[in-house]
Amino acid sequence: MRSLRTGLSLVSLLSGLVLLAPAPTASAADVPLRDLAAAKGKVMGTAVTGSKLTGTYGDLAGAQFNSLTPGNAMKWGSVEPARGSYDWAEADQIVNFAEAHGQQVRGHTLVWHSQNPGWLTNGTWTAAQLGRLMNDHIALEVGRYKGRLAAWDVVNEPFNEDGTYRQTLWYNGLGTGYIAQALTAARAADPAAELYINDYNVEGVNAKSTALYNLVKSLKEQGVPIDGVGLQAHLIVGQVPSTLQQNIQRFADLGVDVAITELDIRMALPSDSTKLAQQAADYKAVMNACVAVARCAGVTVWGFTDSDSWIPSTFPGEGAATPYDENYVPKPAYHAIAEALGGTTTPPPTGACTAAYSVTSQWNTGFTGQVKISCSGAALSSWEVGWTYGAGQRITQAWNATCTQSGTAVSCANAAYNGTVPDGGSVTFGFNASWSGSNPVPAVTLE
């Protein structure tokens, strides 16, 4: 017997269509994530797209987070697409929004191998010219927001997976010294901003994170300005490194802060109750690791809603990586973050979501059935219903759901496109089935 997917335990009944009461929804009475994080001295941030900072997207971004990171608006290719021609509109919009909502801003990113303007990557530069270009870019961009940004990801993704330096425009043109040069230029442009080196696949203890550790240690010993390390944390469900907290702590022991800068946890689509529950546990594990280390500054999710996530376009067939679904319904991951920060969530009213089974047509050897799932006072980010047939009926075809039958037990889960049931909304799926003799309708029950 299956039930509505909510991250709660399933119930077993002898017969009837089953829906488990939905998971808690974020309500006005719940403490926002930003306030829970602030109470623990942590940042709870999100990457944002400036053009979307209106309506529900803007409301949630402003209410739930105390830090914003421009997803793309501050990258070199965005701000200087043609040499000497600048576009600060979206970056300014995000900074202004953050200041209006009492949020800090994390600048992202100054020196990177990707998303650079064509005039830069296609140019032929001497080392002296390349060094001046980098210094001038840092001085201009950091200087523009001097005193307004809390931190900068100064150097992004300098290492290969084996811990060797990535072959980039900067490394090939300036050698390993480009990192110290960039950090020094950023300090000169804004002495108050925290300066970070940021990379991915460095969350656990491995060759890449050890190379980063050794770099930071060396920079500290040389007196190069370095305030923190960013662990991007683009993770996969069920694969949070067991050494995450240990790794955060070893960087902290060098005398720098650590931030989880780009957290998302992707899964193979479609999502289901098992994947969402594991995702929630993974988000909680990451949050717990940060909360446990005093010098972990906080956690930023790389987009808070699946509608603004980079994952599906980059990893085809994967997604559902953020704490909210495409319709801004909080997933179990949202509640896991809140719990890790010491919060609680408000249970929905009993009977908030129901499922109704009906037979829409019937003939001598078969019939067409329909199930309608409706919510009032709660919302769902995915669903699964089940029932037990009492007269040997067998499903032969289903649409708008994935249905399986074992003996008399039927289980139907949402398709990739209709898992969300908003408060006040409904979804319907149908099926064809065979029957012989009688076709009783399963009784609907709800825990």
C-alpha positions in Angstrom: 0.0 0.0 0.0 1.4 3.4 -1.0 0.5 6.9 0.0 1.0 10.5 -0.9 4.7 11.3 -1.0 5.5 13.6 1.8 8.6 12.4 3.5 6.5 10.9 6.3 6.2 7.2 7.0 3.7 5.2 5.0 0.5 3.6 6.4 -0.9 0.2 5.6 -4.6 -0.4 5.2 -6.4 -3.5 4.2 -8.2 -1.8 1.3 -9.1 1.6 -0.1 -7.3 4.4 -1.8 -4.7 5.9 0.5 -3.3 9.4 0.9 -1.0 10.3 3.7 -1.5 13.8 5.2 0.9 16.2 3.5 4.1 17.4 4.9 4.2 20.7 6.8 4.1 23.7 4.6 5.9 27.0 5.2 3.3 29.4 6.7 3.4 33.0 7.8 3.7 31.7 11.4 6.9 29.9 10.7 10.2 31.6 11.4 12.0 32.6 8.2 15.2 30.7 7.4 17.1 34.0 7.5 16.1 34.6 11.1 16.8 31.1 12.2 20.3 31.4 10.6 20.9 34.8 12.1 20.1 33.4 15.6 23.0 30.9 15.1 25.3 33.6 13.7 25.1 32.1 10.2 24.3 33.3 6.7 21.4 31.6 4.8 21.7 32.8 1.3 20.5 32.1 -2.2 21.7 32.8 -5.8 19.2 34.9 -7.7 18.4 36.2 -11.1 17.8 39.9 -11.0 15.0 40.0 -13.6 12.9 37.6 -11.5 13.0 39.6 -8.2 9.3 40.4 -8.3 6.1 38.6 -7.3 6.4 35.4 -5.4 10.1 34.9 -6.4 11.0 38.3 -5.0 8.9 37.9 -1.9 10.5 34.6 -1.0 14.0 35.8 -1.9 13.6 38.8 0.4 11.8 37.0 3.3 13.7 33.8 3.6 17.3 34.7 3.0 19.8 37.1 4.5 22.3 37.0 1.7 22.1 37.1 -2.1 24.6 36.0 -4.7 24.1 37.2 -8.3 24.0 33.9 -10.3 25.5 35.5 -13.5 25.2 39.3 -13.2 28.7 40.0 -11.9 30.7 37.7 -14.1 33.1 39.4 -16.5 31.2 38.4 -19.6 28.1 40.0 -18.2 29.5 43.3 -17.0 31.9 44.0 -19.9 30.7 42.1 -22.9 32.6 44.4 -25.2 35.9 46.0 -24.1 35.2 49.3 -22.4 31.5 48.8 -22.7 29.8 48.0 -19.4 26.4 46.7 -18.3 25.8 47.0 -14.5 22.0 46.9 -14.7 21.3 43.5 -13.2 24.2 43.6 -10.8 23.0 47.0 -9.5 19.4 45.7 -9.3 20.4 42.8 -7.1 22.5 44.9 -4.8 19.7 47.5 -4.4 17.2 44.8 -3.7 19.4 43.3 -1.1 20.0 46.6 0.6 16.2 47.3 0.6 15.6 43.9 2.3 18.4 44.1 4.9 20.5 41.5 3.1 24.2 41.2 2.4 25.6 40.4 -1.0 28.3 37.9 -2.0 30.1 39.0 -5.2 30.5 36.2 -7.8 33.0 36.0 -9.4 36.1 38.1 -10.4 38.7 35.7 -11.9 37.4 32.5 -13.6 38.1 30.4 -16.7 34.5 30.5 -17.8 31.9 33.1 -18.9 34.5 35.6 -19.9 33.9 38.0 -22.8 35.1 36.9 -26.2 37.4 39.9 -26.6 39.3 38.7 -23.5 39.5 35.0 -24.3 40.2 35.5 -28.0 42.9 38.1 -27.4 46.6 37.7 -27.6 48.2 39.2 -24.5 51.6 39.4 -23.0 51.9 38.5 -19.3 52.1 42.2 -18.5 49.0 43.1 -20.5 47.0 40.2 -19.0 48.0 41.2 -15.5 46.9 44.7 -16.1 43.6 43.6 -17.5 42.9 41.4 -14.5 44.0 44.2 -12.0 41.9 46.8 -13.8 38.8 44.6 -13.9 39.1 43.9 -10.2 39.7 47.5 -9.3 36.7 48.6 -11.4 34.1 46.0 -10.3 35.1 45.7 -6.6 35.5 49.5 -6.5 32.1 50.0 -7.9 30.5 48.2 -4.9 33.1 49.2 -2.3 31.5 49.1 1.2 28.3 47.5 -0.1 29.3 43.8 -0.5 30.2 41.5 2.3 32.4 39.1 0.4 33.8 38.3 -3.0 34.6 35.0 -4.7 37.8 36.4 -6.1 39.3 33.3 -7.7 36.9 30.6 -8.9 37.8 26.9 -9.7 41.6 27.1 -9.9 42.1 23.3 -9.7 41.6 20.1 -11.6 40.2 17.0 -10.0 43.6 15.6 -9.2 44.8 18.7 -7.5 46.9 20.1 -10.3 46.3 23.7 -11.5 43.6 24.1 -14.1 45.0 25.2 -17.5 43.3 28.6 -18.0 43.9 31.9 -19.5 45.2 33.1 -16.1 47.3 30.2 -15.2 48.9 29.8 -18.6 49.5 33.6 -18.9 50.6 34.4 -15.4 51.4 31.2 -13.6 50.2 30.3 -10.1 51.0 33.8 -9.0 47.7 35.1 -10.6 45.8 33.9 -7.5 47.8 36.0 -5.0 47.8 38.9 -7.5 44.0 38.8 -7.8 43.5 38.7 -4.0 45.9 41.6 -3.5 44.1 43.7 -6.1 40.7 42.9 -4.5 41.9 43.9 -1.0 43.2 47.2 -2.4 39.8 47.9 -4.1 37.8 47.2 -0.9 39.7 46.6 2.3 36.4 45.6 4.1 35.2 42.8 1.9 35.9 39.2 2.8 38.0 37.6 0.0 37.4 33.9 -1.0 38.7 31.2 -3.2 35.8 29.1 -4.4 35.8 25.6 -6.0 33.6 22.5 -6.6 34.2 18.9 -5.6 36.2 20.1 -2.6 33.5 19.4 0.0 35.2 16.3 1.3 38.8 15.4 2.0 40.3 14.5 -1.4 43.1 15.4 -3.7 41.4 18.5 -5.0 40.5 19.8 -1.6 43.9 19.1 -0.2 45.5 21.1 -3.1 43.2 24.0 -2.1 44.1 23.5 1.6 47.8 23.7 0.7 47.3 26.8 -1.4 45.4 28.6 1.3 48.1 27.6 3.9 50.8 28.9 1.6 48.9 32.2 0.9 48.5 32.7 4.6 52.1 32.1 5.3 53.1 34.6 2.6 50.8 37.3 4.0 48.5 37.3 0.9 45.0 38.6 1.9 42.7 35.5 2.0 39.7 35.4 4.3 37.8 32.4 3.3 37.3 29.3 1.3 34.1 28.6 -0.6 32.9 25.0 -1.0 30.4 25.1 -3.9 28.6 21.8 -2.9 26.8 20.9 -6.2 25.9 17.5 -4.8 24.0 14.4 -5.9 21.3 12.8 -3.7 22.8 10.3 -1.4 26.4 11.4 -2.0 27.2 14.0 0.7 30.9 13.4 1.6 31.3 11.8 5.0 34.3 14.0 5.6 32.5 17.3 5.0 32.6 18.6 8.6 36.2 17.4 9.0 37.1 19.2 5.8 35.4 22.4 6.9 37.2 22.2 10.2 40.6 21.8 8.7 40.2 24.9 6.6 38.9 26.8 9.7 42.0 25.7 11.6 44.1 27.6 9.1 42.4 30.8 10.4 40.0 31.3 7.5 36.2 31.2 7.3 34.4 28.6 5.2 31.2 29.1 3.3 29.0 26.6 1.5 28.5 28.8 -1.5 26.4 27.1 -4.2 24.5 24.2 -2.6 22.1 22.2 -4.6 21.4 18.4 -4.5 20.2 17.0 -7.7 18.4 13.7 -8.5 17.4 11.7 -11.5 13.9 12.8 -12.6 11.1 12.3 -11.9 11.4 12.9 -8.1 9.7 10.5 -5.8 9.2 10.1 -2.0 12.4 8.2 -1.5 14.5 10.7 -3.4 12.9 13.7 -1.7 13.4 12.1 1.7 17.1 11.4 0.9 17.5 14.9 -0.4 16.1 16.3 2.8 18.5 14.2 4.8 21.4 15.4 2.6 20.4 19.1 3.0 20.2 18.6 6.7 23.6 16.9 6.8 25.2 19.8 5.0 23.5 22.3 7.3 24.5 20.4 10.4 28.2 20.3 9.3 28.2 24.1 8.9 26.4 24.7 12.1 28.9 22.5 14.0 31.9 24.6 12.9 32.2 28.1 14.4 34.1 29.4 11.4 31.6 28.1 8.9 30.0 31.5 7.8 26.9 29.9 6.4 25.2 28.3 3.5 24.0 29.7 0.1 21.7 27.6 -2.1 22.3 27.9 -5.8 18.8 29.1 -6.5 16.0 28.4 -4.1 13.4 27.2 -6.6 13.6 24.5 -9.3 12.3 27.1 -11.8 15.6 29.0 -11.5 18.0 26.1 -11.4 20.9 25.4 -13.8 20.8 21.7 -13.3 18.3 20.5 -15.9 20.0 22.3 -18.8 23.4 21.1 -17.7 22.6 17.6 -16.6 19.8 16.3 -18.8 17.4 14.0 -17.0 18.4 15.4 -13.6 17.0 18.2 -11.5 14.6 19.0 -8.5 17.8 20.1 -6.8 16.6 23.1 -4.7 14.4 23.5 -1.6 11.3 24.7 -3.5 9.6 23.2 -6.5 8.8 25.2 -9.7 5.7 26.5 -8.2 7.4 27.8 -5.0 6.0 24.9 -2.9 8.6 24.1 -0.2 9.9 20.5 -0.4 11.0 18.3 2.5 14.5 19.8 1.9 13.2 23.2 3.0 11.9 21.8 6.3 15.2 20.0 6.8 17.1 23.2 6.5 14.8 24.9 9.0 15.2 22.0 11.4 19.0 22.1 11.1 18.8 25.8 12.1 16.7 25.0 15.1 13.3 25.8 13.6 10.0 24.0 13.4 7.2 24.0 10.8 3.5 24.2 11.1 1.5 21.0 10.3 -1.3 21.5 7.8 -4.9 20.9 8.8 -6.2 17.3 8.8 -7.8 16.5 5.5 -6.0 19.3 3.6 -5.3 17.0 0.7 -7.6 14.2 -0.6 -7.8 11.7 -3.4 -11.1 10.7 -5.1 -11.4 7.5 -7.3 -14.1 7.3 -9.9 -15.1 5.1 -12.9 -15.8 7.3 -15.9 -16.8 4.6 -18.4 -17.3 0.9 -18.4 -17.8 -1.9 -20.9 -18.2 -5.7 -20.7 -14.4 -6.4 -20.4 -13.0 -3.2 -19.1 -13.3 0.3 -17.8 -11.7 3.7 -17.6 -10.9 5.1 -14.1 -9.8 8.4 -12.8 -8.2 9.7 -9.6 -8.4 13.4 -8.6 -6.0 14.7 -6.0 -7.1 18.0 -4.4 -5.6 20.3 -1.8 -7.1 23.0 0.4 -5.0 24.4 3.2 -1.8 22.7 2.1 0.3 22.0 -1.0 2.3 19.1 -2.4 5.5 19.0 -4.4 5.0 15.3 -5.4 2.4 12.6 -4.8 1.7 8.9 -4.9 -1.5 7.1 -4.3 -2.4 3.5 -3.9 -5.4 1.2 -3.5 -6.2 -2.5 -3.4 -8.7 -4.0 -5.8 -11.3 -6.3 -4.5 -12.5 -8.1 -7.6 -9.5 -8.9 -9.7 -9.3 -5.7 -11.7 -6.0 -5.1 -13.6 -4.7 -1.9 -14.9 -3.6 -2.1 -18.6 -2.7 1.6 -19.3 -2.3 4.9 -17.4 -1.8 8.5 -18.3 -0.6 11.5 -16.3 0.9 9.1 -13.8 3.2 6.1 -13.6 1.2 3.1 -12.3 2.3 -0.3 -11.2 0.3 -3.3 -10.0 1.4 -6.2 -7.9 -1.4 -8.7 -7.3 -4.4 -6.6 -6.2 -2.2 -3.7 -5.0 -1.9 -0.6 -7.3 0.6 2.2 -6.9 0.5 5.4 -9.0 3.0 8.2 -8.8 3.1 11.6 -10.4 4.6 12.2 -13.9 7.6 14.5 -14.2 5.3 17.4 -15.1 2.5 17.2 -12.6 3.9 16.5 -9.2 2.9 19.9 -7.7 -0.6 20.3 -6.3 -0.9 24.0 -5.1 -3.1 25.0 -2.2 -6.6 25.3 -3.7 -5.6 23.2 -6.8 -5.9 19.7 -8.1 -4.4 17.2 -10.5 -6.1 14.3 -12.2 -4.7 11.1 -13.8 -6.5 8.3 -15.6 -6.2 4.6 -16.5 -7.8 1.8 -18.4 -8.3 -1.6 -16.7 -9.9 -4.9 -17.2 -12.6 -6.5 -15.1 -14.8 -9.5 -14.9 -18.0 -10.0 -13.0 -17.9 -6.9 -10.8 -16.1 -3.6 -10.5 -16.4 -2.2 -7.0 -14.9 1.3 -6.4 -12.2 1.3 -3.7 -13.2 3.4 -0.7 -11.2 6.5 -0.1 -9.4 6.8 3.2 -7.0 9.4 4.7 -4.8 9.1 7.7 
